Amino acid sequence: MLCPHQIAYTQRGVLNGQEKIDGHFQGVGMRNYSASWICAAFLALIGGCGRSEVATPGPVSAVPLPQSSAKQSSDAGEGAGSKPQSKRRTLAPVEVDSGSPAGSVVVKSPAEQLNSVREALKPFQILLGRWNGLSQKAVSDHPEWAYDWVTDPQFPRLKVTSEKLPYLREGRLAYLPDSDQFELKVIDAEGVQRIMRGTFIEPIRDVAGDGKKLQRTYKLQLTEQRTESAADPSGEQWRITLNQQENNRYILEIDRKRGNGPFSRVDTVHTQREGTSFALSETDYGDKTCIISQGLGTISVSYQGQSFMVCCSGCKAAFDDDPQKWIAKWEEKKKMQK
């Protein structure tokens, strides 16, 4: 049996102690002696070639094969002894017709996002102002709604505050453009915050009422979002429905459920607007348009001799914080309308 070194020498063409290199035989001399010594050591290491378990030999230093021999070896490896390689298929990306190139994400600019949020909150401008509330449990309250432009100018919200209502001492109503939902963050009398999300279960309708004034109605239902980390230990889940009856009246419906049971009514708060009516008009509000929300302005503000109208305390706070910004936006809006 030939050892690996003997095989290598045989492949190189060793004849009677001479090695054939580039067509000429040259004496191998000490090479055969060294090869025999390495082969003997190799056989001693693996315990003989006759064993069934053969260790993998380490790399052998040998003279590189001539090109003709290497080519023959390569050709033999590509012959019947090797499996044919299948051609790799290339899959082209699938394009989805969404109005933009496949894989691209449409990102709104800050101005576009602000505009979408403002448009979504416009139907709720009917809530701006102070209200008289009376709950089914005989709790008298005076909730007040106002815009919040100060906390995050790029993400305005409607803020409601209550002095006595146990379920809602403070709330912030926001629009979420990514999910096309509304979010109400509520803090109750015990300081517990609940995050509620939802959308309209009855769409917005403006219908003619007494005196031919348009009266707004809708139902916005918001359900508490529950996670394992934020779930109420009692297993309760809350739901608030904002039921706008007309311009000057809305009902706040508070529901609750335990476990997997159904929602049941906890309380109902009937509210009537205090003071000036915010009745809608078929036209714009003219000189009474709020410089910030474009709702009906009821509060006068001024800057450098110019007077403007705002609709609520929240818009007044935003104007006082940066009047130049809001005046510039107002002037730009009027130019676009011409």
N, C-alpha and C positions, 0 to 999 in steps of 0.2 A: 504493500500500500504506500502511495506517495504522500508525502507531507506537503503542506501548502507551498513551501519554498521550492521543493522539487517540481511541483506543478508549474510554478512561475518560471523556473529555468527551462522546463520543457517547452512552455509556450513561447519563450524568447528564442528558442532554436539552439540549444546547446548540443554540440556534436563532438564526442571524443575529447572532452576537456576544452573545447573551444566554443566561444559564443559568437553567434552570427549577428553583427551589427552593421546596418546599411549594406547588406549583401556580402560582407567579409567576415570570416571566422577569426575570433581573437581569443587568446588564452584567458581562461577565467581564473586560474591560479588559486589564490587564497579565497576567492569568492565561493568556490565549491566547498572549501573547508569550512568557511564561516557559515555557509548555508546548512551544512550537515550538522554543525554544532548547535545552531539555533533550532534545527528540526528535532534533534535529540532532546533538547531542553523542553521543547514544546510538547513532545510525546510524553515525557516524564511528568509534565505539569498536569496534563489532562488524564493521566493514568492509562494511556494506551488508546490506540484508535479503535480497538475492538469493543469498547464499552458502548452501552446503548445510549447513555447520556453524554453528549459532547458539549464541552464549554465553548462559548463563542471566542474565537481567537482575537487577540488585539491587533492593531494595525501593523502590517508588515512593510518594512522599508525595502522596496524593490525598484529595479530600474524601470522607468515607464515603458509601456508597450509601444512598439513602433506603430505608426499611423495605420498601416495596413491591418495589423492584428487588432488594434482598437476598433477599427471600422467593422471587421468581421464579427468581433464580440458584440458590438452594438447592433449589427444586423441580425445576429442570432437572437439577441434579446427582444428584438421587435418581431420575431418570427412567430411560429405556431405556439411556442411556449408562453407567450404573453397575451393577455386579453386585450382585444381592441378597445380603445378609449372612445366613449360616446361623446358626441359633440355637445358642448354646453349651450343651453338655450338662454337667450337674453330676453327678458320680459320688459317691454316698454311701459312706462308709467301710464296709469289711467287718468285721464283728465276729467274733472267734474265741472260741468257747466254751471258755475255759480256767479258768473259775471266778473270773475277775476282769474288769473292764471292758477293752474293746479298747484296746490301746496302753499299758496300765498295766503296771508292773513290780513284782512282789511282792518286797519287800525285807524280809528277816528282821531282827528286832531282835537286838542283841548277845546277849541271853539265849537267844533261839531258836537262833541260830547256834551258840552254845556248847553247847547241849543236843544239837543234831544231831551235832556233832563228837564229843561224849562218847559218844553212843549208837553211833556208827559204830566207835569204838575199843574198845568193851566186849569184843567177841570176842577181842581180843588181850591182855586182862588175864591170860590164861593164860601169857603170856610173861614176866610180871614176875618179877624175881629173877635169880639167878646160875646159870649153866649150865656144865657140863663139855663141851667140844667137841673132836672129833678129826676132822681132815680126811682125805680119801682119800690125800693126799700126806703123811700122818703129821705134820701140824702140830697140836700140842696147844694148846688155847686155853680161855679162861674168859670167854665173853661175858656181859654183864649188861644186862638190860632194866629201864628205869624210866620213869616219867612225867616229862615236862618241862612244868611249869606256869609256870616262871619267865620263859623267853624271851618268850612271848606268852600271857598268861593267858586271852585270848579265843580262842586257837587252840592248844590243848594238843597235844602230840605224844608218841609213844613213842620214847625214845632208847635205842640200843644201843651199847655200847662193847666193843672187842676189843683185846687186847694184841698178838696175834701174827698174826691172820688178815690176809694181804696184801691181799685184795680189799675188806675192810670193817674199817677201824679205828674208824669212827664212822658211825652212821646215825640218821636221824630219820624216823620213820614218821608221816605226817599224812593226814587225810581232807580231800578237796576237795569241799565241798558243791555248788559250781556245776556240776561235771562228774561228780559221783557216782563219783569215782575215789580211789584211794589213791596217795600219793606218798612215795617213799623217797629222801632225799638221802644219798648215800654218799660218804665220803671214804676213799680207799684209803691204802696204806702210803706212797705217793709224794706224798700231798697233793692228788691229783686228785679233784675233786668231780664226781659223776655224778648226774643227776636221773632217777629211774625212776618210771614211772607204770603203773598197771594195776588189775585187779580180780580177783575170785575166778574161778578156772577149775574149782574144785570147791567147792561151797557148804559153809557151816558145818553140821556135824552133831554133835549131842550124843547119843552112844549109850551104853548100859549096858555096862560092862566088868567085869572081875573085881571081886568084892566089891560089885557092883551100883552102883558109882560111875559117874557120867556122865563119859565121856571125849570130849574135843573133837577134831574133825578138820576140816581145810580145806586148800585150796591157794590161795595168793595169788601171782600172777605179775606181776612188775614189770619193764618193759622200758625201757631207756635212751632218753630223748628226745633226738633229734639235730637240730641246726640247722646251717646253713652256718657260722655264727660260732662255735658251740661243739662242732663235730664233732671227733672224735679224728683227729689227722693220720694215724694209721696206718689209718684206715678201719674201726676196730673198733666194735662195738656190744655192750653187755653186757646180761645179763638175770639177775635173781635170783628164785627161786621159794621161798617160805616154805611148807614142807610140814609141817603139824602132824599128827603121828602119833597122839598121845594127850596127856593133860595134862602128862606129865613127859618128853616126848620130841618133838623136831622135827628136821627135816632142812633144811639150807640148800643149795639147788642153784644153782651158779654156771655160767652158760652164756655163750658168746661167739660172735660171727660176724664175718667179715671181708667187706667189700664187700656184694655181693648174695647171698652164699652162705648156707647154713642155719646155725642155731645148733648148736653142739656143746658137750658138757660139758667144763668146765675143772676143776671140783672139786666134791666133795660133802662137807659137814660134818655129821656126826651129833652131836647134842647130847643130854645127859641132865641133868635138873635137879639142882642141889645143894640139900641141906637139906630143909626142910619142903615137903611136897607141896601144890600148889595145886588139888587135886582139886575139881571142881565138886560142888555139892550141889543136890538138887531144891528146897531151900528157900533163904532168904537166909542170910547169914552171922551174923546176930544181933549180939551185942556185938563180934564180930571184923570187922565191916564197916568198910572203909576210909572215913574221913570225907570223902575227896576223890573217889576213883574209884568207890566202892561195891563194890570188889573185896574179896578176902579179905585182911584186915589181918594183918600179921605183926610190925609194929614199933609199939611204944607211944610216944605223945607226950603231953605235958601242957601245960596253960595255966591259970594261976590256980586251981590245985587240981583241975582237971578232967582226966581221962585219956581219950584217944581212940586209935584204931588207924589206921595207914596201911599201905599195901601194899608200898611200895618207897621207895628213897632219894629219888626224884624227888618223890613226894607228901610226904615228910618235909620236903624243902627248901621246898616251897610252903607247907606249914603253918607252918614256922618263920618264913617271910618275912612272913606276914600271918595269924596264927591267928584273929583276930576275924572276918575275912571268911569263913573256912571254917567256923567254928563257927556263924555266923549262917545260912549256906547249909544246913548240916546240920540245924539246928533247924527251918528252914522246910520242908525236905524231909520231916522226920518228921511235921510238922503236916499236910501234904498227904496223907500215907499213912493218917492216922487216919480 
